[in-house]
Amino acid sequence: MITVSGPRLSAQQARLLETAREITHALGGTFDVLPAQGGVADTLVRHATRVNATQIVLGETSRSRWLEFLRGDIIRHVLRATRDVDVHVISRD
Protein backbone atom coordinates (compact mmCIF):
# COMPACT_ATOMS: atom_id res chain seq x y z
CA MET A 1 0.00 0.00 0.00
CA ILE A 2 1.26 3.43 -0.90
CA THR A 3 0.03 6.73 0.48
CA VAL A 4 1.31 10.24 -0.10
CA SER A 5 2.00 12.37 2.95
CA GLY A 6 -0.15 15.44 3.33
CA PRO A 7 0.64 18.69 5.06
CA ARG A 8 -0.87 17.60 8.37
CA LEU A 9 -3.08 14.76 9.58
CA SER A 10 -5.85 15.06 12.14
CA ALA A 11 -5.82 12.58 15.04
CA GLN A 12 -8.58 10.58 13.34
CA GLN A 13 -6.71 10.49 10.02
CA ALA A 14 -3.52 9.39 11.80
CA ARG A 15 -5.43 6.54 13.51
CA LEU A 16 -6.95 5.43 10.19
CA LEU A 17 -3.53 5.48 8.54
CA GLU A 18 -2.03 3.42 11.38
CA THR A 19 -4.89 0.92 11.14
CA ALA A 20 -4.30 0.59 7.38
CA ARG A 21 -0.58 0.05 8.07
CA GLU A 22 -1.32 -2.69 10.62
CA ILE A 23 -3.80 -4.48 8.33
CA THR A 24 -1.40 -4.28 5.38
CA HIS A 25 1.45 -5.78 7.42
CA ALA A 26 -0.85 -8.48 8.89
CA LEU A 27 -1.72 -9.53 5.34
CA GLY A 28 1.95 -9.69 4.34
CA GLY A 29 1.96 -6.47 2.35
CA THR A 30 4.23 -3.46 2.38
CA PHE A 31 3.15 0.01 3.44
CA ASP A 32 5.01 3.10 2.25
CA VAL A 33 4.37 6.78 2.84
CA LEU A 34 5.79 8.86 -0.01
CA PRO A 35 6.69 12.52 0.42
CA ALA A 36 4.57 14.65 -1.88
CA GLN A 37 6.62 15.95 -4.79
CA GLY A 38 4.57 18.05 -7.20
CA GLY A 39 1.22 16.83 -5.95
CA VAL A 40 -0.35 13.50 -5.05
CA ALA A 41 -1.05 12.35 -8.62
CA ASP A 42 2.43 13.22 -9.86
CA THR A 43 4.00 11.46 -6.86
CA LEU A 44 1.94 8.30 -7.46
CA VAL A 45 2.72 8.23 -11.18
CA ARG A 46 6.46 8.70 -10.57
CA HIS A 47 6.46 5.90 -8.00
CA ALA A 48 4.48 3.57 -10.29
CA THR A 49 6.94 4.25 -13.10
CA ARG A 50 9.95 3.71 -10.83
CA VAL A 51 8.71 0.30 -9.60
CA ASN A 52 7.33 -0.75 -13.02
CA ALA A 53 3.81 -1.10 -11.62
CA THR A 54 1.28 -2.77 -13.87
CA GLN A 55 -1.74 -1.85 -11.72
CA ILE A 56 -2.80 1.07 -9.54
CA VAL A 57 -5.80 0.92 -7.20
CA LEU A 58 -7.26 4.24 -6.09
CA GLY A 59 -10.15 5.04 -3.79
CA GLU A 60 -12.84 7.35 -5.10
CA THR A 61 -12.36 10.88 -3.83
CA SER A 62 -14.46 12.39 -1.08
CA ARG A 63 -13.68 15.86 -2.41
CA SER A 64 -16.55 18.00 -3.59
CA ARG A 65 -16.79 18.72 -7.31
CA TRP A 66 -15.89 22.34 -6.53
CA LEU A 67 -12.71 21.31 -4.69
CA GLU A 68 -11.80 18.93 -7.54
CA PHE A 69 -12.19 21.83 -9.95
CA LEU A 70 -9.95 24.07 -7.83
CA ARG A 71 -7.26 21.53 -6.92
CA GLY A 72 -7.55 19.05 -9.77
CA ASP A 73 -8.83 15.51 -9.99
CA ILE A 74 -6.21 12.99 -8.86
CA ILE A 75 -7.84 10.01 -10.60
CA ARG A 76 -8.11 11.79 -13.97
CA HIS A 77 -4.52 12.97 -13.70
CA VAL A 78 -3.29 9.43 -12.97
CA LEU A 79 -5.34 8.03 -15.87
CA ARG A 80 -3.89 10.60 -18.28
CA ALA A 81 -0.31 10.27 -17.05
CA THR A 82 0.02 6.48 -17.08
CA ARG A 83 0.55 4.15 -20.03
CA ASP A 84 0.33 0.36 -19.99
CA VAL A 85 -0.94 0.48 -16.38
CA ASP A 86 -4.36 -0.76 -15.30
CA VAL A 87 -5.99 1.82 -13.00
CA HIS A 88 -8.77 0.53 -10.74
CA VAL A 89 -11.03 2.95 -8.88
CA ILE A 90 -12.85 1.72 -5.78
CA SER A 91 -16.19 3.37 -5.02
CA ARG A 92 -16.89 5.04 -1.67
CA ASP A 93 -20.29 3.32 -1.50
C-alpha positions as CSV (number, residue, x, y, z in Angstrom):
1,M,0.0,0.0,0.0
2,I,1.3,3.4,-0.9
3,T,0.0,6.7,0.5
4,V,1.3,10.2,-0.1
5,S,2.0,12.4,3.0
6,G,-0.2,15.4,3.3
7,P,0.6,18.7,5.1
8,R,-0.9,17.6,8.4
9,L,-3.1,14.8,9.6
10,S,-5.8,15.1,12.1
11,A,-5.8,12.6,15.0
12,Q,-8.6,10.6,13.3
13,Q,-6.7,10.5,10.0
14,A,-3.5,9.4,11.8
15,R,-5.4,6.5,13.5
16,L,-6.9,5.4,10.2
17,L,-3.5,5.5,8.5
18,E,-2.0,3.4,11.4
19,T,-4.9,0.9,11.1
20,A,-4.3,0.6,7.4
21,R,-0.6,0.0,8.1
22,E,-1.3,-2.7,10.6
23,I,-3.8,-4.5,8.3
24,T,-1.4,-4.3,5.4
25,H,1.4,-5.8,7.4
26,A,-0.8,-8.5,8.9
27,L,-1.7,-9.5,5.3
28,G,2.0,-9.7,4.3
29,G,2.0,-6.5,2.3
30,T,4.2,-3.5,2.4
31,F,3.1,0.0,3.4
32,D,5.0,3.1,2.2
33,V,4.4,6.8,2.8
34,L,5.8,8.9,0.0
35,P,6.7,12.5,0.4
36,A,4.6,14.7,-1.9
37,Q,6.6,16.0,-4.8
38,G,4.6,18.0,-7.2
39,G,1.2,16.8,-5.9
40,V,-0.4,13.5,-5.0
41,A,-1.1,12.3,-8.6
42,D,2.4,13.2,-9.9
43,T,4.0,11.5,-6.9
44,L,1.9,8.3,-7.5
45,V,2.7,8.2,-11.2
46,R,6.5,8.7,-10.6
47,H,6.5,5.9,-8.0
48,A,4.5,3.6,-10.3
49,T,6.9,4.3,-13.1
50,R,10.0,3.7,-10.8
51,V,8.7,0.3,-9.6
52,N,7.3,-0.7,-13.0
53,A,3.8,-1.1,-11.6
54,T,1.3,-2.8,-13.9
55,Q,-1.7,-1.8,-11.7
56,I,-2.8,1.1,-9.5
57,V,-5.8,0.9,-7.2
58,L,-7.3,4.2,-6.1
59,G,-10.1,5.0,-3.8
60,E,-12.8,7.3,-5.1
61,T,-12.4,10.9,-3.8
62,S,-14.5,12.4,-1.1
63,R,-13.7,15.9,-2.4
64,S,-16.5,18.0,-3.6
65,R,-16.8,18.7,-7.3
66,W,-15.9,22.3,-6.5
67,L,-12.7,21.3,-4.7
68,E,-11.8,18.9,-7.5
69,F,-12.2,21.8,-10.0
70,L,-10.0,24.1,-7.8
71,R,-7.3,21.5,-6.9
72,G,-7.5,19.0,-9.8
73,D,-8.8,15.5,-10.0
74,I,-6.2,13.0,-8.9
75,I,-7.8,10.0,-10.6
76,R,-8.1,11.8,-14.0
77,H,-4.5,13.0,-13.7
78,V,-3.3,9.4,-13.0
79,L,-5.3,8.0,-15.9
80,R,-3.9,10.6,-18.3
81,A,-0.3,10.3,-17.1
82,T,0.0,6.5,-17.1
83,R,0.6,4.2,-20.0
84,D,0.3,0.4,-20.0
85,V,-0.9,0.5,-16.4
86,D,-4.4,-0.8,-15.3
87,V,-6.0,1.8,-13.0
88,H,-8.8,0.5,-10.7
89,V,-11.0,3.0,-8.9
90,I,-12.9,1.7,-5.8
91,S,-16.2,3.4,-5.0
92,R,-16.9,5.0,-1.7
93,D,-20.3,3.3,-1.5
